[in-house]
Amino acid sequence: MIKPRGITPQHLATFTLTTTLSVFAGSAQADILQQWLHSFEQSELNFNRSNSNTPFLPLAFVDARNYQDSKLTLTDGNTVEYDQSSVNQGAILPFLMTPRDVLVIGDWVSMSSLKPNSDTLEDFDVLSVGIPIGWMRQLNDDWQVGGFVMPLGHKATLEGSSWNWETLGGGFGRYVQTERLWWAFGVYFDINTDTETWLPYLGASYEFNDRWTLSAVMPWPAILYAPNRDTLFRFGAAPSGSSWLLDTGGERISYALDGWDLAFSGERRIWGDIWLELEAGIGGLKGLNISNGDWQEPALDVSTSEFITFGINFRPSLN
């Protein structure tokens, strides 16, 4: 077994958890945070403010996840089953450029340990680092447009492995029809050395009441239930982190973002805007996409990889 050099999942978890909590602790940081939130609340951006109990999207997180019986695809067409454990940290920081324009800059770091169930590959680790950069504009009271790009690099501990870079990105539009209903459309893309994948993004989100929300946006629909302001349950799909593409020489490894996870999660506010999350489901399911010019239809295989996630999220409270 190849041992990771330098940073380890334990080091990453300790560092990111300490950093996340320390940033939002203390009166000075709290005052700055409140001023930042107030500036967005007073802007012309439409966050679809309503009486829903559903909290705002996480702007920072740290989690640990374990997949079982996932698949590693080799560039020669063969696949290898493996177990994967990972520690992940991500954050985005929006900057209000004008009352209608937002610039978003962030970071994403992950350390994954892969244990293939094959004699042809030994155990190895992968360090992944990404820098998301995005922009959003409020065109008028009803319309928003935006886009993002994220260079993402991977470095495996396999002998001879070097940094391999891929580019994620997308463009989106959102139309807020009523206080409870909005529509979205756009496209995601993932371009790396060996593959090119495009994912359509289309659908709507509707709040039935202050507790129930249906996010019927493909390819990652979900049902959300928030019985109060401090609790959130979610059942639905999300991009999968269990699909990898490795060249036969073991020199280049990258994500294959053509799959999705189906999971049930529960979150609870534990302090201020800090939420604790527990999630379980199945991963690596094939989603609707266009890969290298070929149309791929969704494929549901309930015998695929089970996974469990434990995480901490920062969800700012917007009035």
C-alpha positions in Angstrom: 0.0 0.0 0.0 1.3 3.4 -0.9 1.2 5.8 2.0 0.2 9.4 1.4 3.1 11.9 1.6 2.7 15.2 3.4 -1.0 16.0 3.8 -3.3 13.2 5.0 -7.1 13.0 5.4 -6.7 13.4 9.2 -4.5 16.6 8.7 -7.0 18.0 6.2 -10.0 17.3 8.4 -8.4 18.9 11.4 -7.2 22.0 9.5 -10.4 22.7 7.7 -12.6 22.1 10.7 -10.5 24.4 12.8 -10.3 27.1 10.1 -14.1 27.0 9.4 -15.1 27.3 13.1 -12.4 30.0 13.9 -13.4 32.2 10.9 -17.0 32.5 12.2 -16.2 32.7 15.9 -15.3 35.8 17.8 -17.0 39.2 17.9 -14.8 40.9 15.2 -15.5 38.3 12.6 -19.2 38.2 13.6 -19.5 42.0 13.1 -17.9 41.8 9.7 -20.2 38.9 8.7 -23.3 40.8 9.8 -22.2 43.9 7.7 -21.6 41.6 4.7 -25.0 40.0 5.1 -26.6 43.4 5.5 -25.1 44.6 2.2 -26.6 41.7 0.3 -30.0 42.1 2.0 -30.0 45.8 0.9 -28.9 45.0 -2.7 -31.1 44.6 -5.7 -30.4 40.9 -5.8 -33.5 38.7 -5.6 -32.9 35.7 -3.4 -36.5 34.7 -3.6 -37.1 35.8 0.0 -40.2 34.2 1.4 -41.5 32.6 4.6 -39.9 29.3 3.9 -38.0 27.6 6.7 -35.5 26.2 4.2 -32.0 27.8 4.9 -29.8 29.6 2.5 -27.3 27.5 0.4 -24.0 26.6 2.2 -21.2 29.1 1.6 -18.6 26.8 3.3 -18.4 23.2 4.3 -16.2 20.4 5.5 -17.2 16.7 5.3 -16.0 13.2 5.4 -17.5 10.6 3.0 -17.1 6.9 2.4 -18.2 5.1 -0.8 -18.2 1.3 -1.2 -18.0 -0.8 -4.4 -17.5 2.2 -6.7 -16.1 1.9 -10.2 -12.8 3.3 -11.6 -12.8 3.6 -15.4 -9.5 3.1 -17.3 -8.9 4.8 -20.6 -8.7 1.4 -22.3 -12.3 0.7 -21.5 -11.8 -1.6 -18.5 -13.3 -0.8 -15.1 -12.1 -1.6 -11.6 -14.2 -1.7 -8.4 -12.9 0.1 -5.4 -13.7 1.5 -2.0 -13.2 5.3 -1.4 -12.9 7.4 1.6 -12.5 11.2 1.3 -12.3 14.4 3.3 -13.5 17.5 1.5 -13.5 21.2 2.2 -15.0 24.0 0.2 -16.0 27.6 0.5 -17.1 30.5 -1.7 -17.0 34.2 -0.9 -19.4 36.5 -2.8 -18.3 40.1 -3.4 -21.0 42.7 -4.2 -19.6 44.7 -7.1 -22.7 46.7 -7.8 -26.2 46.5 -6.4 -26.9 44.1 -9.2 -23.6 42.2 -9.8 -21.8 39.6 -7.7 -18.3 38.2 -8.1 -17.8 34.8 -6.4 -14.3 33.4 -5.6 -13.7 30.2 -3.6 -11.7 27.1 -3.0 -12.2 23.3 -3.0 -9.8 20.8 -1.5 -10.2 17.0 -1.2 -8.1 14.1 -0.2 -9.4 10.7 -1.3 -8.1 7.2 -0.5 -8.9 4.6 -3.1 -8.6 0.9 -2.4 -9.2 -1.0 -5.7 -10.5 -4.6 -5.5 -8.0 -5.7 -8.1 -4.5 -7.2 -8.2 -3.6 -4.9 -11.1 -3.8 -1.7 -9.0 -2.5 -1.0 -5.5 -4.1 1.3 -3.0 -3.4 5.0 -3.6 -4.5 8.5 -2.6 -5.6 11.5 -4.7 -5.2 15.1 -3.7 -7.7 17.4 -5.6 -7.6 21.2 -5.6 -10.0 23.6 -7.3 -10.5 27.3 -7.6 -14.1 28.3 -8.5 -14.7 31.7 -10.0 -18.2 32.9 -10.8 -20.4 35.9 -11.6 -24.1 36.6 -11.4 -26.2 39.6 -12.5 -29.7 40.7 -11.6 -31.1 41.8 -15.0 -34.4 43.0 -13.5 -36.8 42.0 -10.7 -37.5 38.6 -12.3 -34.3 37.5 -14.2 -30.8 36.5 -13.1 -28.0 35.2 -15.3 -24.6 33.9 -14.3 -21.8 31.5 -15.0 -18.7 29.9 -13.4 -15.5 28.2 -14.2 -13.3 26.0 -11.9 -9.8 24.8 -12.8 -9.5 21.5 -10.9 -6.2 19.6 -10.5 -5.6 16.0 -9.3 -2.4 14.4 -8.1 -2.3 10.7 -7.2 0.3 8.9 -5.2 0.8 6.3 -7.9 4.3 5.9 -9.2 4.9 8.3 -12.1 1.7 10.2 -11.5 1.7 13.9 -12.3 -0.8 16.8 -11.8 -3.7 16.4 -14.2 -6.0 19.4 -14.7 -9.6 19.5 -15.9 -12.0 22.5 -16.2 -15.5 22.6 -14.8 -18.0 25.3 -15.6 -21.4 26.4 -16.8 -23.8 29.1 -17.6 -27.3 29.6 -16.1 -30.4 31.7 -16.1 -33.1 31.9 -13.5 -36.6 33.4 -13.8 -38.6 34.2 -10.6 -42.2 33.9 -11.5 -43.8 34.3 -8.0 -42.6 34.4 -4.5 -42.8 30.6 -4.4 -41.9 29.6 -7.9 -38.8 30.0 -10.0 -37.5 28.5 -13.3 -33.9 27.7 -14.2 -32.0 26.6 -17.4 -28.4 26.3 -18.4 -25.6 23.8 -18.9 -22.7 22.3 -17.0 -19.5 21.1 -18.7 -16.4 19.0 -17.6 -13.4 19.1 -20.0 -10.2 17.1 -19.3 -7.5 15.4 -21.3 -9.5 12.3 -22.1 -13.2 13.2 -22.0 -15.6 16.0 -22.6 -19.0 15.9 -20.8 -22.0 18.3 -21.0 -24.9 18.2 -18.6 -28.2 20.0 -19.4 -29.7 22.0 -16.5 -33.5 22.7 -16.7 -36.5 22.8 -14.4 -38.3 24.7 -11.6 -38.5 25.0 -7.8 -41.8 25.4 -6.0 -42.5 26.1 -2.3 -45.8 24.4 -1.4 -45.7 26.1 2.1 -43.1 27.2 4.6 -42.0 23.5 5.2 -42.1 21.7 1.9 -40.2 22.6 -1.3 -39.9 20.6 -4.6 -36.8 21.3 -6.6 -37.7 19.7 -9.9 -34.4 20.9 -11.6 -32.8 18.2 -13.8 -30.4 16.5 -13.5 -30.5 16.8 -9.7 -34.1 17.0 -8.5 -34.9 16.9 -4.8 -37.6 17.2 -2.1 -36.8 19.4 0.9 -38.6 19.4 4.2 -37.8 22.0 6.9 -40.2 21.6 9.8 -38.7 24.7 11.5 -35.8 27.2 11.0 -33.3 24.9 12.6 -33.9 21.6 10.8 -33.7 20.5 7.2 -34.3 17.1 5.5 -33.5 16.5 1.8 -34.1 13.5 -0.5 -32.8 13.7 -4.0 -29.9 13.6 -6.4 -26.6 15.5 -6.4 -23.3 15.3 -8.4 -21.4 12.2 -7.6 -17.8 12.2 -6.3 -17.3 8.4 -6.8 -16.6 8.3 -10.5 -12.9 8.5 -11.6 -11.1 8.2 -14.9 -7.5 6.9 -14.9 -5.2 6.4 -17.8 -3.7 3.0 -18.2 -0.2 4.2 -17.3 -1.4 5.6 -14.0 0.0 9.0 -14.8 -3.3 11.0 -15.1 -6.5 10.8 -12.9 -9.6 13.0 -13.1 -13.2 13.1 -12.1 -15.8 11.6 -14.4 -18.7 13.9 -13.7 -21.2 11.9 -15.7 -22.8 10.3 -12.6 -25.0 11.3 -9.6 -25.8 10.3 -6.1 -29.3 9.5 -4.7 -29.4 10.2 -1.0 -31.3 11.2 2.1 -29.8 13.8 4.4 -30.7 15.6 7.6 -29.2 18.9 8.9 -29.5 20.6 12.2 -28.4 24.1 13.3 -26.0 23.7 16.1 -24.7 27.3 16.6 -25.4 30.5 14.8 -25.2 29.8 11.1 -23.3 26.5 11.6 -25.2 23.3 10.6 -24.4 19.6 11.3 -25.2 17.2 8.4 -25.6 13.4 8.1 -26.3 11.9 4.7 -26.6 8.3 3.4 -27.4 7.0 -0.1 -26.2 5.2 -3.2 -23.7 6.8 -5.6 -22.2 6.5 -9.1 -25.5 6.4 -10.9 -25.3 7.4 -14.5 -27.0 10.7 -15.4 -28.3 12.3 -18.6 -25.3 13.8 -20.4 -23.4 14.2 -23.7 -19.9 12.7 -23.5 -17.5 13.1 -26.3 -20.4 13.8 -28.7 -22.4 10.8 -27.7 -25.8 11.1 -25.9 -25.9 9.1 -22.7 -29.3 8.2 -21.1 -29.8 8.0 -17.3 -29.2 4.5 -15.7 -30.5 3.6 -12.3 -28.7 0.6 -10.7 -29.7 0.2 -7.0 -26.9 -2.3 -6.5 -24.2 0.3 -7.0 -22.1 2.1 -4.4 -23.5 2.9 -1.0 -22.1 5.9 0.8 -22.4 7.9 4.0 -21.4 11.5 4.7 -20.8 13.5 7.9 -20.3 17.2 7.5 -20.5 20.7 8.9 -22.0 23.5 6.8 -22.1 27.3 7.0 -25.5 28.6 5.9 -25.8 32.4 6.3 -29.2 33.7 7.4 -30.8 36.1 5.0 -33.9 37.9 6.0 
